[in-house]
Amino acid sequence: MATLTIRIDDRLDAELRDMAARTGTGKSAFVREAVRRQLAIARLEELRRRVAPFAEAQGWLTDEDVFDEVS
């Protein structure tokens, strides 16, 4: 497993410690999950940008357009 060192301000560290304690996880585990989620969001946004021209060509301009089509 790789190690990543980041600098965070005292307020963010306090929030992180508090949330990790309330969820029963360590700070590292909490941050790992946050990074995983952010990467998933970034991949989804990238995919949406790549398929947007094809969707628009089909007349799908919103998420609702897509949901209506597949429902």
N, CA, C and O atoms as CSV, one atom per row, in Angstrom:
chain,resi,resn,atom,element,x,y,z
A,1,MET,N,N,0.845,-1.168,0.000
A,1,MET,CA,C,0.000,0.000,0.000
A,1,MET,C,C,0.894,1.236,0.000
A,1,MET,O,O,1.886,1.306,0.726
A,2,ALA,N,N,0.524,2.202,-0.824
A,2,ALA,CA,C,1.276,3.450,-0.915
A,2,ALA,C,C,0.879,4.385,0.221
A,2,ALA,O,O,-0.171,4.227,0.844
A,3,THR,N,N,1.735,5.348,0.470
A,3,THR,CA,C,1.471,6.362,1.486
A,3,THR,C,C,1.375,7.715,0.806
A,3,THR,O,O,2.172,8.030,-0.078
A,4,LEU,N,N,0.405,8.510,1.217
A,4,LEU,CA,C,0.212,9.856,0.694
A,4,LEU,C,C,0.227,10.815,1.874
A,4,LEU,O,O,-0.492,10.618,2.854
A,5,THR,N,N,1.037,11.835,1.779
A,5,THR,CA,C,1.103,12.843,2.833
A,5,THR,C,C,0.505,14.131,2.298
A,5,THR,O,O,0.900,14.612,1.236
A,6,ILE,N,N,-0.449,14.689,3.035
A,6,ILE,CA,C,-1.059,15.962,2.636
A,6,ILE,C,C,-1.043,16.910,3.823
A,6,ILE,O,O,-0.972,16.486,4.977
A,7,ARG,N,N,-1.110,18.192,3.523
A,7,ARG,CA,C,-1.201,19.199,4.569
A,7,ARG,C,C,-2.658,19.669,4.627
A,7,ARG,O,O,-3.271,19.971,3.603
A,8,ILE,N,N,-3.189,19.723,5.837
A,8,ILE,CA,C,-4.528,20.266,6.037
A,8,ILE,C,C,-4.470,21.243,7.206
A,8,ILE,O,O,-3.651,21.107,8.115
A,9,ASP,N,N,-5.356,22.225,7.158
A,9,ASP,CA,C,-5.346,23.203,8.247
A,9,ASP,C,C,-5.945,22.587,9.512
A,9,ASP,O,O,-6.561,21.522,9.474
A,10,ASP,N,N,-5.747,23.278,10.621
A,10,ASP,CA,C,-6.181,22.755,11.921
A,10,ASP,C,C,-7.686,22.516,11.981
A,10,ASP,O,O,-8.143,21.535,12.566
A,11,ARG,N,N,-8.440,23.407,11.379
A,11,ARG,CA,C,-9.900,23.260,11.404
A,11,ARG,C,C,-10.336,21.999,10.662
A,11,ARG,O,O,-11.181,21.250,11.152
A,12,LEU,N,N,-9.764,21.765,9.486
A,12,LEU,CA,C,-10.106,20.564,8.725
A,12,LEU,C,C,-9.671,19.310,9.472
A,12,LEU,O,O,-10.382,18.305,9.466
A,13,ASP,N,N,-8.517,19.363,10.110
A,13,ASP,CA,C,-8.051,18.222,10.898
A,13,ASP,C,C,-9.014,17.927,12.047
A,13,ASP,O,O,-9.317,16.767,12.326
A,14,ALA,N,N,-9.489,18.973,12.705
A,14,ALA,CA,C,-10.437,18.784,13.806
A,14,ALA,C,C,-11.739,18.171,13.298
A,14,ALA,O,O,-12.290,17.269,13.929
A,15,GLU,N,N,-12.233,18.658,12.159
A,15,GLU,CA,C,-13.449,18.094,11.574
A,15,GLU,C,C,-13.243,16.636,11.196
A,15,GLU,O,O,-14.116,15.797,11.415
A,16,LEU,N,N,-12.084,16.346,10.627
A,16,LEU,CA,C,-11.767,14.976,10.228
A,16,LEU,C,C,-11.692,14.054,11.441
A,16,LEU,O,O,-12.258,12.961,11.428
A,17,ARG,N,N,-10.998,14.492,12.483
A,17,ARG,CA,C,-10.908,13.685,13.711
A,17,ARG,C,C,-12.290,13.435,14.299
A,17,ARG,O,O,-12.612,12.318,14.704
A,18,ASP,N,N,-13.103,14.488,14.341
A,18,ASP,CA,C,-14.443,14.376,14.903
A,18,ASP,C,C,-15.300,13.396,14.096
A,18,ASP,O,O,-15.952,12.523,14.669
A,19,MET,N,N,-15.298,13.538,12.791
A,19,MET,CA,C,-16.123,12.669,11.955
A,19,MET,C,C,-15.629,11.229,12.003
A,19,MET,O,O,-16.434,10.299,12.051
A,20,ALA,N,N,-14.338,11.042,11.990
A,20,ALA,CA,C,-13.788,9.686,12.078
A,20,ALA,C,C,-14.201,9.036,13.393
A,20,ALA,O,O,-14.546,7.855,13.425
A,21,ALA,N,N,-14.166,9.800,14.466
A,21,ALA,CA,C,-14.565,9.259,15.774
A,21,ALA,C,C,-16.057,8.931,15.791
A,21,ALA,O,O,-16.461,7.889,16.307
A,22,ARG,N,N,-16.871,9.821,15.228
A,22,ARG,CA,C,-18.325,9.597,15.228
A,22,ARG,C,C,-18.725,8.422,14.354
A,22,ARG,O,O,-19.723,7.757,14.632
A,23,THR,N,N,-17.963,8.156,13.301
A,23,THR,CA,C,-18.297,7.034,12.417
A,23,THR,C,C,-17.574,5.758,12.813
A,23,THR,O,O,-17.804,4.701,12.225
A,24,GLY,N,N,-16.701,5.855,13.807
A,24,GLY,CA,C,-15.999,4.662,14.275
A,24,GLY,C,C,-14.898,4.191,13.347
A,24,GLY,O,O,-14.551,3.009,13.337
A,25,THR,N,N,-14.350,5.104,12.573
A,25,THR,CA,C,-13.246,4.764,11.676
A,25,THR,C,C,-12.036,5.610,12.037
A,25,THR,O,O,-12.144,6.596,12.766
A,26,GLY,N,N,-10.902,5.217,11.525
A,26,GLY,CA,C,-9.711,6.036,11.686
A,26,GLY,C,C,-9.699,7.137,10.636
A,26,GLY,O,O,-10.445,7.086,9.659
A,27,LYS,N,N,-8.852,8.123,10.847
A,27,LYS,CA,C,-8.747,9.212,9.874
A,27,LYS,C,C,-8.336,8.687,8.509
A,27,LYS,O,O,-8.890,9.105,7.492
A,28,SER,N,N,-7.372,7.776,8.474
A,28,SER,CA,C,-6.900,7.255,7.188
A,28,SER,C,C,-8.010,6.540,6.436
A,28,SER,O,O,-8.178,6.743,5.234
A,29,ALA,N,N,-8.767,5.707,7.134
A,29,ALA,CA,C,-9.862,4.978,6.486
A,29,ALA,C,C,-10.920,5.946,5.976
A,29,ALA,O,O,-11.457,5.767,4.882
A,30,PHE,N,N,-11.218,6.968,6.763
A,30,PHE,CA,C,-12.210,7.956,6.355
A,30,PHE,C,C,-11.751,8.689,5.098
A,30,PHE,O,O,-12.533,8.877,4.166
A,31,VAL,N,N,-10.488,9.100,5.071
A,31,VAL,CA,C,-9.953,9.820,3.915
A,31,VAL,C,C,-9.877,8.905,2.697
A,31,VAL,O,O,-10.182,9.340,1.586
A,32,ARG,N,N,-9.474,7.638,2.883
A,32,ARG,CA,C,-9.441,6.699,1.751
A,32,ARG,C,C,-10.815,6.593,1.098
A,32,ARG,O,O,-10.927,6.635,-0.127
A,33,GLU,N,N,-11.855,6.456,1.910
A,33,GLU,CA,C,-13.212,6.350,1.366
A,33,GLU,C,C,-13.620,7.643,0.667
A,33,GLU,O,O,-14.266,7.601,-0.380
A,34,ALA,N,N,-13.253,8.783,1.227
A,34,ALA,CA,C,-13.566,10.067,0.597
A,34,ALA,C,C,-12.876,10.188,-0.762
A,34,ALA,O,O,-13.474,10.676,-1.721
A,35,VAL,N,N,-11.631,9.751,-0.846
A,35,VAL,CA,C,-10.896,9.799,-2.115
A,35,VAL,C,C,-11.543,8.851,-3.122
A,35,VAL,O,O,-11.709,9.206,-4.289
A,36,ARG,N,N,-11.910,7.646,-2.679
A,36,ARG,CA,C,-12.590,6.701,-3.585
A,36,ARG,C,C,-13.863,7.309,-4.157
A,36,ARG,O,O,-14.120,7.223,-5.358
A,37,ARG,N,N,-14.650,7.922,-3.291
A,37,ARG,CA,C,-15.901,8.530,-3.749
A,37,ARG,C,C,-15.644,9.684,-4.713
A,37,ARG,O,O,-16.334,9.813,-5.724
A,38,GLN,N,N,-14.668,10.513,-4.409
A,38,GLN,CA,C,-14.363,11.641,-5.285
A,38,GLN,C,C,-13.865,11.163,-6.641
A,38,GLN,O,O,-14.205,11.750,-7.668
A,39,LEU,N,N,-13.062,10.103,-6.656
A,39,LEU,CA,C,-12.596,9.541,-7.923
A,39,LEU,C,C,-13.762,8.985,-8.733
A,39,LEU,O,O,-13.788,9.143,-9.954
A,40,ALA,N,N,-14.715,8.347,-8.088
A,40,ALA,CA,C,-15.896,7.831,-8.787
A,40,ALA,C,C,-16.694,8.976,-9.400
A,40,ALA,O,O,-17.161,8.872,-10.534
A,41,ILE,N,N,-16.850,10.067,-8.654
A,41,ILE,CA,C,-17.552,11.238,-9.177
A,41,ILE,C,C,-16.807,11.810,-10.376
A,41,ILE,O,O,-17.428,12.161,-11.379
A,42,ALA,N,N,-15.491,11.907,-10.285
A,42,ALA,CA,C,-14.687,12.449,-11.386
A,42,ALA,C,C,-14.810,11.567,-12.623
A,42,ALA,O,O,-14.907,12.078,-13.739
A,43,ARG,N,N,-14.807,10.230,-12.435
A,43,ARG,CA,C,-14.966,9.323,-13.581
A,43,ARG,C,C,-16.337,9.497,-14.223
A,43,ARG,O,O,-16.450,9.515,-15.449
A,44,LEU,N,N,-17.371,9.625,-13.409
A,44,LEU,CA,C,-18.722,9.825,-13.932
A,44,LEU,C,C,-18.820,11.137,-14.707
A,44,LEU,O,O,-19.401,11.175,-15.791
A,45,GLU,N,N,-18.259,12.201,-14.160
A,45,GLU,CA,C,-18.291,13.490,-14.854
A,45,GLU,C,C,-17.540,13.417,-16.179
A,45,GLU,O,O,-17.979,13.984,-17.179
A,46,GLU,N,N,-16.401,12.716,-16.182
A,46,GLU,CA,C,-15.636,12.554,-17.418
A,46,GLU,C,C,-16.450,11.778,-18.452
A,46,GLU,O,O,-16.490,12.154,-19.623
A,47,LEU,N,N,-17.089,10.711,-18.025
A,47,LEU,CA,C,-17.916,9.916,-18.930
A,47,LEU,C,C,-19.068,10.742,-19.483
A,47,LEU,O,O,-19.378,10.668,-20.672
A,48,ARG,N,N,-19.697,11.523,-18.628
A,48,ARG,CA,C,-20.801,12.372,-19.086
A,48,ARG,C,C,-20.328,13.366,-20.148
A,48,ARG,O,O,-21.024,13.596,-21.137
A,49,ARG,N,N,-19.149,13.954,-19.944
A,49,ARG,CA,C,-18.619,14.894,-20.942
A,49,ARG,C,C,-18.367,14.191,-22.273
A,49,ARG,O,O,-18.613,14.761,-23.336
A,50,ARG,N,N,-17.873,12.949,-22.212
A,50,ARG,CA,C,-17.558,12.225,-23.447
A,50,ARG,C,C,-18.808,11.802,-24.209
A,50,ARG,O,O,-18.804,11.798,-25.440
A,51,VAL,N,N,-19.877,11.446,-23.498
A,51,VAL,CA,C,-21.078,10.967,-24.185
A,51,VAL,C,C,-22.085,12.077,-24.471
A,51,VAL,O,O,-23.047,11.855,-25.206
A,52,ALA,N,N,-21.884,13.249,-23.912
A,52,ALA,CA,C,-22.842,14.346,-24.081
A,52,ALA,C,C,-23.160,14.645,-25.546
A,52,ALA,O,O,-24.334,14.815,-25.874
A,53,PRO,N,N,-22.173,14.718,-26.443
A,53,PRO,CA,C,-22.519,14.999,-27.839
A,53,PRO,C,C,-23.433,13.932,-28.450
A,53,PRO,O,O,-24.322,14.257,-29.236
A,54,PHE,N,N,-23.219,12.673,-28.097
A,54,PHE,CA,C,-24.048,11.591,-28.621
A,54,PHE,C,C,-25.458,11.659,-28.039
A,54,PHE,O,O,-26.441,11.431,-28.745
A,55,ALA,N,N,-25.549,11.971,-26.759
A,55,ALA,CA,C,-26.852,12.088,-26.108
A,55,ALA,C,C,-27.635,13.264,-26.691
A,55,ALA,O,O,-28.829,13.151,-26.966
A,56,GLU,N,N,-26.960,14.377,-26.872
A,56,GLU,CA,C,-27.629,15.551,-27.432
A,56,GLU,C,C,-28.128,15.279,-28.841
A,56,GLU,O,O,-29.188,15.773,-29.226
A,57,ALA,N,N,-27.377,14.499,-29.619
A,57,ALA,CA,C,-27.802,14.142,-30.973
A,57,ALA,C,C,-29.092,13.325,-30.952
A,57,ALA,O,O,-29.854,13.337,-31.918
A,58,GLN,N,N,-29.336,12.616,-29.850
A,58,GLN,CA,C,-30.564,11.834,-29.697
A,58,GLN,C,C,-31.689,12.654,-29.058
A,58,GLN,O,O,-32.801,12.158,-28.877
A,59,GLY,N,N,-31.390,13.903,-28.722
A,59,GLY,CA,C,-32.381,14.763,-28.095
A,59,GLY,C,C,-32.431,14.635,-26.586
A,59,GLY,O,O,-33.368,15.124,-25.955
A,60,TRP,N,N,-31.435,13.983,-25.996
A,60,TRP,CA,C,-31.370,13.819,-24.542
A,60,TRP,C,C,-30.518,14.950,-23.977
A,60,TRP,O,O,-29.290,14.908,-24.045
A,61,LEU,N,N,-31.168,15.941,-23.431
A,61,LEU,CA,C,-30.450,17.106,-22.928
A,61,LEU,C,C,-30.338,17.122,-21.404
A,61,LEU,O,O,-29.489,17.820,-20.850
A,62,THR,N,N,-31.190,16.357,-20.729
A,62,THR,CA,C,-31.180,16.324,-19.266
A,62,THR,C,C,-31.207,14.879,-18.782
A,62,THR,O,O,-31.474,13.962,-19.559
A,63,ASP,N,N,-30.930,14.684,-17.507
A,63,ASP,CA,C,-31.058,13.344,-16.921
A,63,ASP,C,C,-32.490,12.850,-17.055
A,63,ASP,O,O,-32.725,11.664,-17.287
A,64,GLU,N,N,-33.438,13.754,-16.910
A,64,GLU,CA,C,-34.854,13.384,-17.023
A,64,GLU,C,C,-35.167,12.834,-18.413
A,64,GLU,O,O,-35.951,11.895,-18.543
A,65,ASP,N,N,-34.560,13.411,-19.456
A,65,ASP,CA,C,-34.750,12.892,-20.813
A,65,ASP,C,C,-34.302,11.439,-20.905
A,65,ASP,O,O,-34.986,10.610,-21.506
A,66,VAL,N,N,-33.169,11.137,-20.316
A,66,VAL,CA,C,-32.642,9.771,-20.337
A,66,VAL,C,C,-33.561,8.852,-19.545
A,66,VAL,O,O,-33.906,7.771,-20.022
A,67,PHE,N,N,-33.963,9.257,-18.350
A,67,PHE,CA,C,-34.848,8.429,-17.524
A,67,PHE,C,C,-36.168,8.160,-18.238
A,67,PHE,O,O,-36.686,7.045,-18.184
A,68,ASP,N,N,-36.718,9.177,-18.907
A,68,ASP,CA,C,-37.968,8.987,-19.649
A,68,ASP,C,C,-37.786,7.963,-20.762
A,68,ASP,O,O,-38.679,7.156,-21.019
A,69,GLU,N,N,-36.645,7.994,-21.414
A,69,GLU,CA,C,-36.378,7.079,-22.529
A,69,GLU,C,C,-36.246,5.632,-22.063
A,69,GLU,O,O,-36.728,4.720,-22.736
A,70,VAL,N,N,-35.609,5.416,-20.937
A,70,VAL,CA,C,-35.365,4.039,-20.489
A,70,VAL,C,C,-36.480,3.506,-19.593
A,70,VAL,O,O,-36.496,2.315,-19.280
A,71,SER,N,N,-37.397,4.349,-19.182
A,71,SER,CA,C,-38.494,3.892,-18.306
A,71,SER,C,C,-39.637,3.326,-19.107
A,71,SER,O,O,-40.640,2.897,-18.535
